[in-house]
Amino acid sequence: MELFNPFSIYMEYLSIRGSKYFYEDMNRHHQEVILLIHGHPFDDTMWDYQLDALKDYRLILPDPRGYGKTVRDAGKNIHRGAGIGLCRFLFYSIAELASYIRTVLFILKPFRIIVFCRDS
C-alpha cells in the first residue's frame, strides 16, 4: 500500500545578483498562500511540524543567504562587530533579506499572502 502524500513540492533556486537562493513552493494548486519565513539558526525544515495543519494552503518557504540550501557567497563574510543584533549579524542585511523575499514573491506572483515568521 502506498502512503498518501498531500503535498506537491517544488524545490527551486533563484539566481539574484550572482547568488543562488533556495526556496520550496508547496501545494501550488491552492489559491490561498502562506509565506513561512524562518530565522536564526534554522532552515525551512523548522516548519515541518506545521505542514500537515497547513496542507490546504500553498506554502512558500525561502532560505535566506547562509541558511539551509542557500549558500553564503565565497569571499563574503557575515557582518561582524559590536552592537550588531543577531538578525543583522547573521543575514547580510535586513534590506537584502527583504529584497530576496520580494523577488521570490514577484516571480511566483501570489495574489495575496499570509506571512508567518519565527525566530529564536
N, C-alpha and C positions, 0 to 999 in steps of 0.2 A: 504494500500500500504506500502510495506517495503522499508525503505531507503537503498540506496546502500552504502556500506562501502568498499572503495577500499583497505583498509589495512588489512593484516593478521598480527596480533600482537602476539608475543610470549614474555611473561614476565617470566624471569628466574632469578635464583640465582646461583651464583658460590661460592663454598667454597674454600678460599685461605688462607692457613696457619691458619685455625681455625676461620676465619672471613667470614661472609656471605655478598656477594656483589650482588646488583640488577642491571639488565640491561634489556632493551627491544630490541627485534630484530623484525623489521617490514618488511613486503614485501619480504620474503625470496626467492621468485620465481624470483626476479630481479637479474641480474648479476652485475650491477654497484652498488657499496656500498659507502654510506656516513656515516662516524662516526661523531656523534654530541656530542661534549663534552661541558658541561656547567661548569660555575664557581660559585663563591660565589655571592649571597646567594641562588642560585636557585637549582632546581632539574630537572629531564628530562622533566617536563611539560613546561619548558620555551620555548621549541621548538614547542609547539602545533600549533602556528600560521603559521609555515613554513611547516607543514606536508602535507598539500594539494598540495603545489607547488613542493614537493619532492616525490610525490606518485609513480613516475616511477623509483625510486631507492630503493634498500634495505637500511634500516636505522638501525643503531646500536646506542642506547642511553644508556650509562652507568651512574650510580650514584656512585660517589666516596664515600669513607667512611665518614659517618656522614651526608650525604645528601640524600634526598628522602627516598627510601625504603631500602637503605643500612645503617645499624646501626653502631654506634660508639661502639667499644668494651667496655664492662663494665670494670671498673678499669683502663682504659687508658684515660688520659686526652689529649685534644688537646694541641698543643705546646703553651707555654706561654713565655713571656719575651720581653724586649725592643729590638727594632731593627729588629724584625722578621716581614717580609712583610705579608700582609693579606693572600695571597695564601699559604705560608708556615705555617702560623698560623692556617688556617682552615683545611688543609689536614694534615695528619700525616707527610708527606713529599712529595716533588715533585717526588722523586725517587719511593715512594710507589705508587703514582698515575700512573706513567709511567709503573710500573710493573703490576698493575691491568689492564690497557688498553692493554698492550702486552699480558697478559694472556687471556683476552676476545677475542682478535683477533686470538691468537693461537688456541683456542677452536673452534671458528666459521669458521676459515680458509677462509676468503675472499681472492680472488686472488689479487685484487688491491683496494685501498680505496682512497676516498677523505675525508679530515678532515676539519670540521668546529668547531671552538672553540669560546666561548663567555664568557666574564667575565664582571663584573660591574666595 
